[in-house]
Amino acid sequence: MKEVIAFLGALSPLTDGLQVALYNAARKIEIRRLRYLHSRPDVCTNLYFIEKGLLCCYDHDKDTDRQYCTWAMEEGNIVTCVSSFDSGLPSTESILAAEDSVLWTIDKPQLETLTRSHAEFRDIRLRLTEHYHVQSRNMDAWRKRPPEQFLTRLEAEYPSLVARLPNKHLASLMGIRESTLYGIKRTQYEIRRNKRKK
């Protein structure tokens, strides 16, 4: 839980009262690799802070009846199925543990109580919403670039995530076939190797 307090405290100082309320509300859960934390079409009613591990979110395309990765997050991030959490409607998304993971969770009623009761938590919630909105918008913009440029940007911005994320999930996140990702990585490896020889 100290990781959650440190993460939120870096955004805004936390009063003792808010820290106690967070300790009382949050619940620790562990999930094994390749298990689903949330499955569609259930309504998503929880927020999750990743203390350790790696999660991927898959949405469902009704037109093609296929799933595709919309985000992947590692330690130090807060995740949920946003549309379902906000609307209370059945989710089209599922959250999968790509690694064994340790999480802290609170449900929506607890979140709303914290927001009403603690002004600093309202500020933190607003900052986090803005942060993840910008992150999502950037990811959408990067997907429009050639996949080689997209991968280079991901490696620059999220090197640990790219190194840890299995190719199956990374390719889905990028919107390309796994074989295409292998080809890009092989080309990048050859370029780096040739540079080292010079």
N, C-alpha and C positions, 0 to 999 in steps of 0.2 A: 504493500500500500504506500510505502514511502516514495516509490517511483511516481505514483499518481500525484501525490502532494507536491513533489518537486516539479513535475511537469506543469501542473496548474499554477504553482507559485511563481514559475518563470514568466507567466503571462500577466499575473497580477498578485500582489501580496494577499495572503489568505489569513483571515482572522482566526483566532483559536476556535471560535464557534463554528465556522465553516469547516475547519479541519475535523472537529469532532463529528459534525453532521456527515461528512464524507466517510469517515471511518465507520459510522453506524449504518450508513446506507449501502456502501459497496460490499460486494460479495466476490470472493475469489473462486475462479473455476479453472480447471485444466482440461485441455482437449488434445487428443492424440492426432498425429499426422493422418491426413486423408479422411478425417471425420468431419461431418458438417456441424457447424456451430448454429446455423440457421438454414432452414429449407423452405423453398417456396411450396405451396402458396400461403404458408402461415404468416400471420401478421407479426412484424418485427417490433417488439416492445422494449428492447434493451439497447443501451450503448455499451461498448466494450473498449476498455483501455488495454493495449497489448504490452504486458510487462516483459514477456519473452515469447519469441516465435514469429510466425509469418502466416498471414491470412490472405485469401483471395476471394473476391466477390464475383460470382457469375450471374449474369442476367439471361433471360430467356427471350429469344426472338420468335414471336408467334408465327411470322410469315415463313420462316425457314425451319422452325421447330428445332433450332440449335441453340446451344449455350455459348456465351462468349465472356471473357474476363473483362470486367469494367474497372477494377482496381486491385492492387496488391499492396499490403501494408505490413511493415515490420515493427519492432519495438518502438515505443514512444509515440504511438498514434492512437487516436480514438476512432472507432469504426461502428457502422450500423448499416442497415438497408434503409437509406435515407428516405426514399419516397414512402415506403410502408410505415416507417417510424413516424414521419411527420403527419401522414394522412390517416393512419389507423386502418388502411385497406390491405387486403391480401398482397403479399410481396411477389414480385416476379423474379426476385433475386435469391440466391443462396450463398452462404459464406462458408468456405472450405478452409480447413487448417492445412497449409502446405508444409508445416513443420509441427512437431509437438509444441504446444503453446500454453502459456500461463496468462490469464486474463483477469481483469477486474471489471465487474459489471454493475450498472444500476438501471432500474426500469424507468419508464417514462413518467409515472406519477412521482417517483422520487426526484427525478430531474426537475420537474415543474415545481415541486416544493422547495428545492434548493434555490431555484431561480427566483421564486417569490420572496424567500426569506433572507437572501444574502445578496446585497447590491454588487459586491465584487464578483460573485458567481455569474450574475447577468452580464457583466463586462467580459468575463472570461468566455462565456458561451458565445457572445457576439464576435469576439476575436477569433475563436476557433471556427465559427461558421464562415467568416471571411477568408480565413486561411485555406480551408478545404474547398471553398468555392473557387478561389484563384487556382489552386492546385488542379482541380477538375477541369477548369477552363484551359489551363496550359496543356494538360494531357490531351484534350480534344484537339487543340491546335497542332500538337506534335504528331498526332495520328495522321494528319493531312500531308505530312512530309514524306519523302521517300523513306522506306523502312531502314535503310542504312543510316540516314540522318536521325531518325527517331531513336534507334538503338544507341547511337553516339550521344545523343542528348540524355537518354535515360542513364547511361553509364556515367556521364558527368554529374548529373543531379542526384542519382540514387545508386552509387556504386555497390554498396552492400546488398541492396535489394536485387539488383541484376545478377550479382555473383551467386546469390542464394536461391533465387527463384528457378524452379525447374523449367526447362525449355518449353514444355507443353503449355505451362501457364504464361510464360513470357511471350510466346508466339501469339497466344490468344489475346493477351493484353494489347499487343501491337497490331492485331487484326491481320496476321499473316499465317501461312502454313508453317508447321514446325520444320519442314524440309527447307523452306526459304530462310528461316532463321539460322539453321545449320550452315547454309551456304554463305550467309552474310558473316557469321562468326569465323568461318574458315578463311574467307577473303581477308577479314581484318587481321587474323592471326598471321597470314602470309605477308601482309603489308608490314606488320610490326617486326616479323622475323627478318625480312629483307632490310629494314632500316637498321636493325642491330648489326647486320653483316657489314654495312658500309662504314 
